[in-house]
Amino acid sequence: MNLVISHTSPCIFARFQYEKRAGVGAPTQGLSRGQPMQINAADTNESFELTRSTGRDAETDLLDTQVRGVHVLEAIEQSDELRDRPVQVLCPNCGGEVERYEDGLPSYVSWFKSRCSDCEVELRRWSAVAVDAAYTEMVTPSELAELVQAYWDRHLWDGIQTAENCPRTREFTEAYSKRAQEYGWEWSLTCPLCRRTLDELGISWLDYHHWQKEPDVGICLCRSCHDDINGGDCDTNVDWQARKLGLKNKHDLQILRLAAREHLAEPAGSLDTSTTRFPPPFVVIE
């Protein structure tokens, strides 16, 4: 399967094929508009075909994957959906109410801390579920648990940050794992790329890989995957390799490596399926 990865800037589309063999040959130089360029890296088993295009903006909205009217409290702050109606905040394990907003959710819930008396667990913004009060009876505890677990998985993939764009990977790696254990869920924190659990990896928390730093954009990965997408080399050398291949910088090469490994771990049935997987500012497009 071929995928197309687009960095919204500098508008270079990269079509890649991951081949289970060592590539041969040198990159073709002098890429002109609309002209394909085949790249076979001699020291890796990666093959990329590039075409230059005008590009287009695209983004993945996590809220589109959630049921309307039912959202993880932290995620719904991106939307005005629950601002004008009564809202109940539920425990994702038992479904019990822990908070109620009769006039709708505030524009920003900067601090949320409420204890579920049935589960004896303290809920925070990233573990509580906000529900349109009119639909509370329509959702089950298992659906609430699935929603929260999916949010955690996506949060790791998108990179966990504070409101000031500071990485907080270690803190939430531990918090998510602890909460799942308190609930007795089978969910385990895994590296979003290789799908291995922390126990399988023999680590206590994930690393954070920066795509950019102003503002900070990253992804939570295990050290092994972190090293893999960087080619086991220093940033300066990766940047030089990327420019030799006709790419803008190291990040363009890293996202290609990440996409290839993601496709190997879980082949997507279509480009639409793949689109929801990639962290900003990178997206998969047709």
Stockholm file with secondary structure:
# STOCKHOLM 1.0

chainA/1-286         MNLVISHTSPCIFARFQYEKRAGVGAPTQGLSRGQPMQINAADTNESFELTRSTGRDAETDLLDTQVRGVHVLEAIEQSDELRDRPVQVLCPNCGGEVERYEDGLPSYVSWFKSRCSDCEVELRRWSAVAVDAAYTEMVTPSELAELVQAYWDRHLWDGIQTAENCPRTREFTEAYSKRAQEYGWEWSLTCPLCRRTLDELGISWLDYHHWQKEPDVGICLCRSCHDDINGGDCDTNVDWQARKLGLKNKHDLQILRLAAREHLAEPAGSLDTSTTRFPPPFVVIE
#=GR chainA/1-286 SS CCEEEEETTTTEEEEEEECSSCCCSCCCCCCCTTCCEEEECTTSSEEEEEEECCCCCCCCCGGGGSCTTEEEHHHHTTCSTTSSSCEEEECTTTCCEEEEETTCCCSCCCCCCEEETTTTEEECTTTCEEEEGGGGGGCCHHHHHHHHHHHHHHHHHHCCBCTTSCBCHHHHHHHHHHHHHHHTCCCCCBCTTTCCBHHHHTCSSCEEEEEEETTEEEEEECHHHHHHHTTTSCHHHHHHHHHHTTCSSHHHHHHHHHHHHHHHHSCCSSHHHHHTTSCTTEEECC
#=GC SS_cons         CCEEEEETTTTEEEEEEECSSCCCSCCCCCCCTTCCEEEECTTSSEEEEEEECCCCCCCCCGGGGSCTTEEEHHHHTTCSTTSSSCEEEECTTTCCEEEEETTCCCSCCCCCCEEETTTTEEECTTTCEEEEGGGGGGCCHHHHHHHHHHHHHHHHHHCCBCTTSCBCHHHHHHHHHHHHHHHTCCCCCBCTTTCCBHHHHTCSSCEEEEEEETTEEEEEECHHHHHHHTTTSCHHHHHHHHHHTTCSSHHHHHHHHHHHHHHHHSCCSSHHHHHTTSCTTEEECC
//
